[in-house]
Amino acid sequence: MIGLDSEKWGDLQGAYGSAYGVPDILRRLYANPTDKDALNDAWSTLCHQSTIYSASVAAAPHLVALTVNLHLKDRLGPLILAGSIAANLKTPPNFIEADEHFDESRRLAIYMLTETIQYGGLVYEDLRYSLAALAAYLGDSKLSQTLFNLDSEIQCPNWGEEIDLLQTGEVSVEK
């Protein structure tokens, strides 16, 4: 992993340009992995509107590593963010130093997500996002994207109406 004190972060890119500030966000998460403000900063910098950057791939191993000794449910925020990074990876990572560590963290994330899904007593949204992250780490980005975006509305190709995929009951479109 790229060390948090490494100058290499300045050469990587995040959503707002240079990733020089990413180590500070990661330090905040290492200190308190359930810090919602730090996690929001990580999301906006590393996976802004489902776009990832060179810093995202470099940060993903840290996101996984900081969850190792946490209670099952406390793992979710960083693991789901790391899974979203994996889901949005269009090509294998080609960032020399992050490459190997990303693959190593993928195996650990699969183990931890599986354990959390199995024993964590997750509620609907946590379960859905955990399954999405797991699918991404298992290499099924299409399933992962579907699960991550399940709460989005889509447009019916035949009628042009918006369909809420999570709506319960019958869907009827009258024309």
N, C-alpha and C positions, 0 to 999 in steps of 0.2 A: 504494500500500500504506500501511496505517497504520504510521507509524514506531514503532520499538521504544521510543522515549522519549515517545511520545504519551500524554497523560492519557486519551485515548479508551478505552484498554484497560480502565480502571476502570469504564466504562459498559457494557462487554460482559460476557456471561456464559459461564462454562465449566462443567464438570461439578460443581464444588464452590462455585459462586457467582461472585463477581466474578472477571473474567479479569485482574486487576491483575498476577498473577504470570506470565502467559503470555509476556510479552517476555523474562523471565529464562530460561525454557525455550528459547525461540527463539535467544537469544544463545548458550546452551550448544550448541545444534545448529549454529549458524553457526560456532562455534569448532571443533567436532568433530562432523560430521554422522553419524558412525558410533558415537557415544556411546550405548550401549544404555540406560543409566539415563535420560538426557535424552529419548531416544525413547520409553521406557516412560512417563515423566512426561507427554510430549506426548499419547500415546495415551489415558492415563487422564483427562487434562484436556479434550481436544478431541473425542474419539470414544469416550466411555465406554459400553461395552456397545452399540455401534452407534447411540448417541444423539449428535447433534451440537448445537452451540450457536452463538450469534452470534460468539463468539470463534473457533470452528472455521473459519468462512467467512473471517474476517479473517486467520487464521493460515495458511490454505492457500497463498496466494501466496508467503509466506515459505518454507514447506516446499518449494515448487517452486524458488524462486530460490536457496536455499542449496545445491541439488544441481547447478547449472549446470556447474561446472568439476570435477566429481568423476568418478572412474573409474566405469565403467558399473555394476558391482555395488554400489558405495558409495552410489549414488543410491537404491537400492531402499527402504530404510526410510522416509525422508521422503516419497518419491513414492507409496508404497503407503498411507501414512497420509493423504496429501492425496487419493488416489483413494477411500479409504474415506469421507472426508468428502463427496466428490462423490457417492458411491453412496448415501449416507444423506440427501442433500438432497431433501426432499419437495417443496419448491416452489422456484422460482428465488430466489436470494438477494435479500433486500430490505434489506440493511444498506447504507445509502447509499454509504459510502466503500469497503466491501469488494466491492461489486457488480461494478464495472468491472474491478477488479484480479483478482477470482476468474475472470472470463471470459478475461482476458489470460493468466493463469497456466495455464488449461485448455489453451490452444493449445500453450504451451511444454511442458507435461506430456505431451501426446499425442506430440509430437516426441521428447522424451527417453525416454519409455516404449517407443515403437516402436523407436528406436535400441538401447535396452538389450535388448529382446526379440530383436531381429534379430542383434545382435553380442555379447551378453553371455555366451553359453554358460550360460544359467541352468539350474539343476536344477529338479526338479519343483515344489516348493513356491514357489520364487522365481518361476518361470514362471507358475504358476497365479495368484498374488497380483498379479503384474505385469499379466497379462491381465485380471484383475478390475478393477484400477485403470484400465486403458486403456478397458475397456467403460464404466466409470462416466463417464470424461471424454468419451467419445463419445456419452453420453446414454442408454445402455442399462442402467438401474439394475437391471432384473430379471436380466439375464445377469450383471452385476457381483455382485449379492447371491448368486446361485447359486454363482458361482466362489469368492467369499469364504467361503461357508458350506458348501462341498462336504465338509468333514471332519466335519460335524455328522451325527448320526443322525436319521432321520425315522421316523415311525410309519406302517406300512402301513395304508391306509384300509380294506382288506378284512379283514385278519387281526389288526391291532392290535399286531403285532410290530415291534420296532425294526429298522431297516435301516441298515447302515453303507454309505454311498454309495461309499466308497473301497475297500470289501472286494473282494478279488480272488477269482475263482472263481465258482461257481454259488451263487445264493441259493436256499435251499429253506426253506419254511415248512410244517411239518406241523401239521395240526389234526385 
